[in-house]
Amino acid sequence: MPGTDAPEEPAKGICDLGPAGAVSKLGAEGTFALLDGREHRQPAVPVTVHDSVGEGDAFAAGYLAELLAGEPPEQRLRTAALLGAFAVSTTGDWEGLPRRHELDALDHHDDIVR
């Protein structure tokens, strides 16, 4: 919602319209989610950004994959953040995406090297 400084407001505004959940990406500040009336925060995964194309799609794909797998909100948001970080770590929109077993290859100290 334009004109607000609080990252929670867009998600709350969306939920006020009826959906049970909303997720707001906050760039380097991470993610805020309001899911079934509970607030969740996920820190961003720090990486060097090479190309931001595909980051949002990767984030959404990670979140939805974990939702369909029945994972709790914390896992959904963690995987979404990891996939977004992988996506921006290389050029192109899908070329940097990992397979599921590669998700833990990205730690919080080193950039991905390809």
C-alpha positions in Angstrom: 0.0 0.0 0.0 1.6 3.2 -1.1 2.7 5.7 1.5 3.3 3.4 4.4 6.6 2.8 6.1 5.5 -0.3 8.0 6.3 -3.5 6.1 3.4 -5.2 7.8 0.7 -2.9 6.4 0.5 -4.3 2.9 0.2 -7.9 4.1 -2.4 -6.9 6.7 -4.3 -4.9 4.1 -4.5 -7.9 1.8 -5.6 -10.2 4.6 -8.3 -7.7 5.6 -9.8 -8.3 2.1 -10.3 -12.0 2.9 -7.2 -14.1 2.1 -5.8 -16.2 5.0 -2.3 -15.2 4.2 0.0 -12.7 2.5 3.7 -12.4 2.0 5.6 -9.2 1.5 9.2 -9.3 0.2 11.3 -6.5 1.7 14.5 -6.8 -0.3 17.6 -6.8 1.9 15.4 -6.6 4.9 14.0 -10.1 4.3 10.3 -11.1 4.2 7.2 -10.4 6.3 4.3 -12.8 6.2 0.9 -12.8 7.8 -0.4 -16.3 7.7 -3.6 -17.4 9.5 -3.4 -14.4 11.8 0.3 -15.0 12.8 3.2 -12.8 11.9 6.4 -14.4 10.5 9.7 -12.8 9.5 12.5 -14.3 7.5 15.9 -12.6 7.1 17.3 -12.2 3.7 20.1 -14.5 2.6 23.1 -12.2 2.0 24.7 -12.8 -1.4 26.2 -10.6 -4.1 23.6 -9.8 -6.6 24.6 -10.4 -10.2 21.2 -10.3 -11.9 17.8 -9.8 -10.2 15.8 -11.2 -13.1 13.8 -14.2 -11.8 14.3 -13.5 -8.1 10.6 -13.0 -7.5 9.6 -16.1 -9.5 12.2 -18.2 -7.7 11.0 -16.9 -4.3 7.4 -17.7 -5.1 8.3 -21.2 -6.5 10.2 -22.0 -3.3 7.3 -20.9 -1.1 4.7 -22.8 -3.1 6.7 -26.0 -3.4 7.0 -26.1 0.4 3.3 -25.2 0.8 2.3 -28.1 -1.4 4.7 -30.3 0.5 2.8 -29.5 3.7 5.8 -27.6 5.3 5.2 -25.1 8.1 5.5 -21.3 7.4 9.0 -21.1 8.7 10.2 -23.7 6.2 8.3 -22.2 3.4 9.8 -18.7 3.9 13.3 -20.2 4.4 13.2 -22.1 1.2 11.7 -19.1 -0.6 14.6 -16.9 0.6 17.2 -19.4 -0.4 15.8 -19.8 -3.9 15.7 -16.0 -4.3 19.3 -15.8 -3.2 20.3 -18.5 -5.6 18.5 -16.8 -8.5 20.3 -13.5 -8.1 23.7 -15.1 -7.6 24.1 -15.6 -11.4 22.9 -14.1 -14.6 19.7 -15.3 -16.2 16.3 -16.0 -14.7 16.6 -19.7 -13.9 20.2 -20.7 -14.5 21.2 -20.3 -10.8 18.4 -22.3 -9.3 19.4 -25.4 -7.3 18.0 -28.8 -7.0 16.4 -29.6 -3.7 19.5 -31.4 -2.4 21.6 -28.3 -3.1 19.6 -25.9 -1.0 22.0 -26.2 2.0 25.0 -25.4 -0.2 24.4 -21.7 0.4 25.5 -20.7 3.8 25.3 -17.2 5.3 29.0 -16.5 4.9 30.0 -17.2 1.4 28.5 -16.3 -2.0 27.6 -19.0 -4.4 30.5 -19.8 -6.8 29.6 -21.3 -10.1 
